[in-house]
Amino acid sequence: MATQYGVSGTTAKGIAASVERGVAEGALIPGSALPAVRRLADELGVSPGTVATAYKELRQRGIVVTRGRGGTVVAPAPAVASRRPPRVPEGLRDLSGGHPDPALLPSLVPPSRLSPGARSHRATPRLTRLEDAVRDWLRPDGVPVEHVTFAHGALDLIGRLLSVELRPGDAVAMEDPGYHHLLDLVTALGLRIVPVAVDDEGVRPDALREALRAGVRALVCSPRAQNPYGGCFSAARRDALVDVLRGGADVLVVENDHASAVAHAPLRTLTRGGLARWVHIRTVSKFLGTDLRWAAAACDPTTLARHDGRLLLTSGWVSHLLQDTVYGLMTDDGTRALVARAQETYALRRNALLEALEVRGVEAHAASGMNLWVPVRDESAVMNGLRSYGWWVAAGTRFRLGSGPGVRISIAELEPADAVRLASDFAVVLGESEATYGG
């Protein structure tokens, strides 16, 4: 039983709310054991069925997990809040955030003419000119563009789709290691994560096949610049994944192309495989501005109808001011030139660190995108060692489900000269940590 926190309530909802409050306030930490059903029922003067219903609701929402004879405990990543990275200590070079280089982002200038009048845009939620620009953006990469829609970022769109398509307890195939905010989102929706291993070519077909056998209802994956591993689909890998997916009836394939314009890798999209249910998502925060919370998506007609139907019932539409700003940037020649320069710059910085690590015998993975994944034996030892040299990177534990330990290094602002110094320091730290911690 969790110490110094008394679960309260006389109804299932009240008991569940009490537990969630304890988790949110930090009184119930991950791994804290909850009272057995009958014991808590006796303490609260309610029926065992009431407590069992409360625990079931908490399980479905990802706040607790049941471990057989180990009882019910608070989940490792409770779904009442997303896992946030630790504060970066003063004086350290921060390579943990995964953000673009501000020097390679355009200036954001809002449109000079505001939307006329105080009226609803529900009847015309998307600017036609931006729809056309999105089709022109996606079509050369082979993405079907008959049906497109917008959202307030990739997480907003994915969360809405999964909440419409799936029910609590349904299984979703997720990349492992994968983007931690997506992992938290899926858990918060009460869905069950089935990890699928990745390599330098993205999702592994054998892992996806096993996930389909486990009954997943959706797959969320990145075709390039996979975060944090950096993998990108080869043509052969794309074809192999499509073959596997064709054997999985009613599986929604969510393709998150979050770093498209600066991934420095061709898109080999699953959407060309004739799948029944699919959505291809692109955002602009990595190359137009981190505060531009906008995403475009192409999808099959059923997915479009379900997404837009729920959107109209909630926020209604994406701000036309935001759409106008995005359109202005997407069609501006100067911005296009800056994005092209950003793509080449990130590739140069990524390759510089990869090569410097390879020369020193350090394994690293980053076929595309802004991040490197470096497998290590002990994340804490490496983090602390690099800190002593003035570097701060992201511990891999936030990104991992069942995969081995590692650290993520963001290269967006790492110049080649600094990459050589980091690689030298990393090699020393790795040698010291393996000698100390039994490598």
C-alpha positions in Angstrom: 0.0 0.0 0.0 1.3 3.5 -0.8 2.6 5.2 2.3 1.3 8.6 3.6 -1.5 8.9 1.0 -5.0 7.8 1.8 -7.2 7.0 -1.1 -10.7 8.4 -0.6 -14.1 8.3 -2.3 -17.4 6.5 -2.1 -18.0 6.0 -5.8 -15.9 4.5 -8.5 -15.3 7.9 -10.1 -14.4 9.4 -6.7 -11.9 6.7 -5.9 -10.3 7.0 -9.4 -10.1 10.8 -9.0 -8.5 10.4 -5.6 -5.8 8.1 -7.0 -5.2 10.4 -10.0 -4.9 13.4 -7.7 -2.3 11.6 -5.7 -0.3 10.8 -8.8 -0.5 14.4 -10.2 0.6 15.8 -6.8 3.5 13.4 -6.5 2.2 11.6 -3.4 1.9 8.4 -5.5 5.1 8.0 -7.5 5.6 5.4 -10.3 5.7 1.9 -8.9 3.6 2.8 -5.8 1.4 -0.1 -4.8 -2.3 0.6 -4.4 -4.4 -1.3 -1.7 -5.9 -4.6 -2.7 -9.4 -4.3 -3.9 -11.1 -5.9 -0.9 -8.9 -4.1 1.6 -9.6 -0.7 0.1 -13.3 -1.6 -0.1 -13.4 -2.3 3.6 -11.5 0.9 4.5 -13.9 3.1 2.4 -17.0 1.2 3.3 -17.9 0.4 -0.3 -18.4 -2.8 -2.3 -15.4 -4.5 -3.9 -17.0 -4.0 -7.2 -16.9 -0.3 -6.8 -13.1 -0.4 -6.2 -12.6 -2.8 -9.0 -14.5 -0.4 -11.4 -12.3 2.5 -10.2 -9.1 0.5 -10.8 -10.4 -0.6 -14.3 -10.9 3.1 -15.3 -7.4 4.0 -14.0 -5.9 1.1 -16.0 -7.7 2.1 -19.2 -6.4 5.6 -18.8 -2.8 4.4 -18.3 -2.5 5.7 -14.7 -2.0 2.3 -13.1 -1.0 -1.2 -14.3 -1.8 -4.6 -12.9 1.1 -7.0 -12.3 -0.6 -10.2 -11.4 0.3 -11.2 -7.9 2.2 -7.9 -7.6 -1.1 -6.1 -7.4 -2.0 -2.8 -8.9 0.7 -0.1 -9.0 1.1 3.4 -10.4 2.3 3.1 -14.0 6.0 3.9 -14.9 4.9 6.9 -16.9 1.5 7.9 -15.4 -0.8 9.4 -18.0 -1.8 12.5 -16.0 1.0 14.5 -17.5 3.7 14.1 -20.2 7.2 13.3 -19.1 9.2 16.5 -19.0 13.0 16.6 -19.4 15.0 17.6 -16.4 16.1 21.2 -16.1 19.4 21.9 -17.9 22.1 22.9 -15.4 23.6 26.3 -15.8 26.8 26.5 -17.8 26.3 23.4 -19.9 25.9 23.1 -23.7 22.4 21.9 -24.2 22.1 19.2 -26.9 19.0 17.6 -25.5 16.0 19.5 -26.8 15.7 18.4 -30.5 14.8 22.0 -31.5 15.9 23.7 -34.8 18.6 26.3 -34.9 16.9 29.7 -34.5 19.4 31.2 -37.0 17.9 28.9 -39.7 14.3 29.9 -39.1 12.5 32.6 -41.0 11.0 35.7 -39.4 7.4 35.2 -38.6 5.3 38.1 -39.9 1.5 37.9 -39.4 -0.6 38.7 -42.4 -1.4 42.4 -42.8 -5.1 41.8 -43.2 -7.0 40.2 -40.4 -10.0 37.9 -41.0 -13.0 40.2 -41.7 -15.8 40.3 -39.1 -16.6 38.2 -36.1 -17.9 35.2 -37.9 -17.6 31.4 -37.8 -15.3 29.7 -40.2 -16.9 26.3 -39.7 -18.4 26.3 -43.2 -14.9 26.9 -44.8 -12.4 25.7 -42.2 -9.4 25.6 -44.7 -8.0 28.3 -47.0 -8.3 27.0 -50.5 -4.9 28.5 -51.5 -3.2 26.7 -48.6 -4.9 23.5 -49.5 -3.5 23.9 -53.0 0.0 24.6 -51.6 -0.2 21.5 -49.5 -1.1 19.4 -52.5 1.8 20.8 -54.4 4.0 20.1 -51.4 3.0 16.4 -51.0 2.4 15.3 -54.6 6.0 15.2 -55.8 6.7 12.7 -53.0 4.1 10.3 -54.2 1.5 11.0 -51.4 -2.1 10.8 -52.6 -3.5 14.3 -52.3 -7.2 13.9 -53.1 -8.2 14.4 -49.4 -6.3 16.8 -47.2 -7.0 18.5 -43.8 -5.3 20.6 -41.2 -4.8 20.5 -37.4 -3.0 22.2 -34.6 0.1 20.2 -34.9 0.9 16.5 -35.3 0.1 15.5 -31.7 -3.3 17.2 -31.9 -4.1 15.4 -35.1 -2.9 12.0 -33.9 -4.7 12.3 -30.6 -8.0 13.2 -32.3 -7.7 10.4 -34.8 -6.9 7.7 -32.2 -9.7 8.9 -29.9 -12.2 8.6 -32.7 -10.9 5.4 -34.2 -10.0 3.4 -31.0 -11.4 2.6 -27.6 -9.6 2.4 -24.2 -7.7 -0.9 -24.1 -7.1 -1.1 -27.8 -3.5 -1.7 -28.9 -1.3 0.7 -30.9 2.0 -0.3 -32.5 4.6 2.4 -31.5 8.3 2.7 -32.5 10.8 1.6 -29.8 12.7 3.8 -29.1 10.2 6.5 -30.1 9.1 10.0 -29.6 8.3 10.4 -25.9 5.4 12.8 -26.2 3.6 10.4 -28.6 4.2 7.5 -26.2 2.7 9.6 -23.4 -0.2 10.7 -25.6 -1.2 7.1 -26.5 -1.0 6.1 -22.8 -3.1 9.0 -21.8 -5.8 8.0 -24.2 -6.1 4.7 -22.3 -4.6 2.7 -25.2 -2.2 -0.2 -24.9 1.2 0.3 -26.5 2.8 -2.6 -28.4 6.5 -1.7 -29.1 8.0 -2.3 -32.5 11.8 -2.2 -32.8 13.4 0.2 -35.3 16.8 0.3 -37.0 18.5 2.6 -39.5 15.7 1.9 -42.0 12.9 2.6 -39.6 10.3 0.1 -38.3 11.4 -3.5 -38.6 9.0 -5.8 -40.6 9.4 -8.7 -38.2 8.5 -6.5 -35.2 5.5 -5.1 -37.0 4.4 -8.6 -37.9 4.4 -9.6 -34.3 2.5 -6.4 -33.3 -0.2 -7.3 -35.8 -0.5 -10.8 -34.4 -0.9 -9.1 -31.0 -4.0 -7.4 -32.4 -2.9 -3.7 -32.8 -5.6 -1.4 -34.3 -3.2 1.3 -35.4 0.5 1.9 -36.3 2.2 5.2 -35.6 5.6 5.6 -37.4 8.0 8.0 -39.0 9.2 7.4 -42.6 12.3 9.5 -42.1 14.1 11.5 -39.4 12.7 9.0 -36.9 13.0 10.4 -33.4 15.3 9.5 -31.6 17.0 6.8 -33.7 17.2 8.8 -37.0 16.1 6.0 -39.3 14.5 6.4 -42.7 12.6 4.0 -44.9 14.6 2.5 -47.8 12.5 1.5 -50.8 12.9 -2.2 -49.9 11.9 -1.5 -46.3 8.8 0.4 -47.4 7.8 -2.4 -49.7 8.3 -5.0 -46.9 6.2 -3.0 -44.4 3.4 -2.6 -46.9 3.4 -6.3 -47.5 3.1 -6.9 -43.8 0.4 -4.3 -43.4 -1.8 -5.7 -46.2 -2.2 -8.7 -43.9 -3.6 -6.6 -41.1 -7.2 -5.8 -41.7 -8.6 -2.5 -40.3 -5.3 -1.2 -39.1 -5.0 2.6 -39.3 -1.5 3.6 -40.5 -0.4 7.0 -39.1 2.8 8.3 -40.9 4.3 11.2 -39.1 6.7 13.1 -41.4 7.5 15.7 -38.8 10.9 16.9 -40.3 10.1 16.6 -43.9 11.8 19.6 -45.5 15.0 19.3 -43.4 15.2 15.5 -43.0 17.8 15.3 -45.9 16.4 11.9 -47.0 13.8 11.0 -49.7 10.3 10.1 -48.6 9.3 6.5 -49.2 5.8 6.6 -48.1 3.6 3.7 -47.0 0.6 5.6 -48.5 1.5 4.5 -52.0 0.9 0.8 -51.0 -2.8 0.7 -51.6 -3.7 0.5 -47.8 -7.3 1.0 -46.9 -6.8 3.2 -43.8 -3.9 5.7 -43.7 -2.9 9.3 -42.9 0.3 11.1 -43.8 1.1 14.1 -41.5 3.5 17.0 -42.0 4.3 19.8 -39.7 6.4 23.0 -40.1 7.8 23.7 -36.7 11.2 22.2 -37.5 11.8 24.6 -40.4 9.3 27.5 -40.3 9.0 28.1 -36.6 8.5 26.2 -33.4 5.5 28.3 -32.4 3.6 27.5 -35.7 1.3 24.9 -34.3 0.0 23.7 -37.6 -0.1 20.4 -39.4 -1.3 19.2 -42.8 -2.5 15.7 -43.5 -3.5 13.7 -46.5 -5.6 10.6 -45.8 -8.2 8.2 -47.0 -11.8 9.6 -47.2 -13.1 7.7 -44.1 -10.2 9.1 -42.0 -10.9 12.6 -43.4 -14.6 12.4 -42.4 -13.9 11.2 -38.9 -11.1 13.6 -38.2 -12.9 16.7 -39.6 -16.2 15.7 -37.9 -14.5 15.7 -34.5 -12.6 18.8 -35.2 -15.8 20.7 -36.1 -17.3 19.6 -32.8 -14.3 21.0 -30.8 -12.1 23.9 -31.9 -14.0 24.0 -35.2 -11.1 25.1 -37.4 -7.4 26.1 -37.5 -7.1 29.8 -37.2 -7.2 31.5 -40.6 -4.5 33.9 -39.4 -2.2 31.0 -38.7 -3.1 29.4 -42.1 -2.3 32.7 -43.8 1.0 33.0 -42.1 2.0 29.4 -43.1 0.9 30.0 -46.7 3.0 33.2 -46.9 6.1 31.4 -45.7 5.6 28.3 -47.8 5.3 30.3 -51.0 8.1 32.9 -50.2 11.2 32.4 -52.3 13.5 33.7 -49.6 12.0 31.3 -47.0 12.4 28.3 -49.4 16.0 29.2 -49.9 16.5 29.4 -46.1 14.9 26.0 -45.6 17.1 24.5 -48.3 20.1 25.9 -46.5 18.9 24.5 -43.2 18.5 21.0 -44.7 22.1 21.0 -45.9 23.4 22.6 -42.7 21.8 19.9 -40.5 23.1 17.2 -42.7 26.6 18.6 -42.5 26.4 18.8 -38.7 24.9 15.4 -38.3 27.5 13.7 -40.5 30.3 15.6 -38.8 29.4 14.1 -35.4 28.7 10.7 -36.9 32.1 10.6 -38.5 33.9 11.9 -35.4 32.2 9.2 -33.2 33.0 6.5 -35.8 36.7 7.4 -35.9 36.7 6.9 -32.1 34.9 3.6 -32.2 31.6 4.9 -30.8 28.5 3.4 -32.4 25.8 5.9 -33.3 22.7 6.0 -35.5 21.4 8.9 -37.5 20.5 8.2 -41.1 18.4 11.4 -41.3 17.1 14.3 -39.2 18.4 16.3 -36.4 19.2 13.7 -33.7 21.7 10.9 -33.1 21.0 7.9 -31.0 24.1 6.5 -29.2 23.7 3.1 -27.5 25.3 3.0 -24.0 25.4 0.5 -21.2 24.6 2.9 -18.4 22.7 6.1 -19.2 23.2 7.8 -15.9 27.0 7.2 -16.0 27.3 8.7 -19.5 25.1 11.6 -18.6 27.1 12.5 -15.5 30.3 12.0 -17.3 29.4 14.3 -20.2 28.1 16.8 -17.7 31.6 17.0 -16.2 32.9 18.0 -19.7 30.2 20.7 -20.1 27.7 18.7 -22.3 24.1 18.0 -21.6 22.3 15.4 -23.7 18.9 13.5 -23.4 18.8 10.3 -21.4 17.2 7.6 -23.5 14.9 6.4 -20.8 12.2 8.8 -21.9 12.1 7.3 -25.4 12.4 3.6 -24.6 9.8 0.9 -24.0 11.7 -2.4 -24.2 14.8 -1.4 -26.3 18.3 -1.1 -24.8 19.7 2.1 -23.1 21.1 5.0 -25.0 21.3 8.8 -25.2 19.9 11.2 -27.8 22.1 14.0 -29.1 20.5 16.9 -31.0 22.8 18.4 -33.6 20.8 21.4 -34.8 23.2 23.9 -33.3 26.4 21.8 -33.1 29.1 23.1 -35.4 31.5 20.5 -36.9 34.4 21.8 -34.8 32.4 21.3 -31.7 31.3 17.9 -32.9 35.0 16.8 -32.9 35.4 17.9 -29.3 32.1 16.3 -28.2 33.1 13.0 -29.9 36.4 13.0 -28.1 34.8 13.7 -24.7 32.1 11.1 -25.4 34.7 8.4 -26.2 36.5 9.1 -22.9 33.3 9.1 -20.9 32.1 5.9 -22.5 35.4 4.2 -21.7 35.3 5.3 -18.1 31.7 4.3 -17.6 32.2 0.8 -19.1 35.2 0.3 -16.9 33.4 1.5 -13.8 30.0 -0.1 -14.4 31.0 -3.4 -15.9 30.9 -2.7 -19.6 
